[in-house]
Amino acid sequence: MDPGEASPLGLGLTTSGDLHIAGAVGFLLTDHAAHGTPGPMNLGVVVALAVAGALYACTASLADRRTPGGAR
């Protein structure tokens, strides 16, 4: 599992004043949250980083560390 899978979570929990990307972000926020404090403060970025770190910590030990050419 790739920690990059947390990116949609970060995009869904942030808002933007830019009209070009405003429609692509904030899809996980309620209307009240999008116009209140959580959306503009970009809390979604912090949540996405925490989720990516947790995913990496949980799945790093599952990775196959052996390489075909021997030890790294």
N, C-alpha and C positions, 0 to 999 in steps of 0.2 A: 504494500500500500504506500502510495506516494504522499508525503506531507503537502504537496501541491493541491491535493484534493480539498484542502481547507479554503482555497481561494473563493469558490462560490459562496461559502459561508461569510467571508469577509465582505464580498461585494453585496451580499443580501442584507447585511446589517449596517451599511453606511449610506449616506445620501450625498448628493452633489448639487451645487447651484448651477453647474454648467448644463445648459439645455441639451447639448449633444450626448451626454452620457447619463443624464438624470433618469432616463427611462430604463437604463440597464442596471441600475443599482437600487438598493432599498427594497427589493422584492420580498424580503423576509420580515420587514417591519410593518406594524399596523400603521394606519394613517396618523393616529395620535403620537406614536413613537417617532415616526418619520419627521414630524413637524415639532416635536418636543426636544428633549435633551439627548436621547441616545443616538439618533441619526446624525446630526451635525457634529457630534464630538468624535465620530469615527471609532466608536467602541468596537465595531465589527472587526477592525484591523487587529485589535488586541485579542479579541476572542479567536480570530482565525489563527493568529500566531500561537496561542495557547493550545488550540486543537491540533495544529500541525506538530507542535512539540510533543504532545501526548501520543499522537499517532506514531511519530518516529520512535519514541521511547518504547511503545508497546510492540512495534513490529521490527525493530532493529535486531533483536535477538533471534528472530525467525529467518533472517536473511541467510542465504547460503554463502558463507565466507570463503569457501574453497574455490580456487581458480584452476583452470585446466593446466596451466604451466607450472603449478606448484605454489609455494608460499609467495606472498607479496613482498 
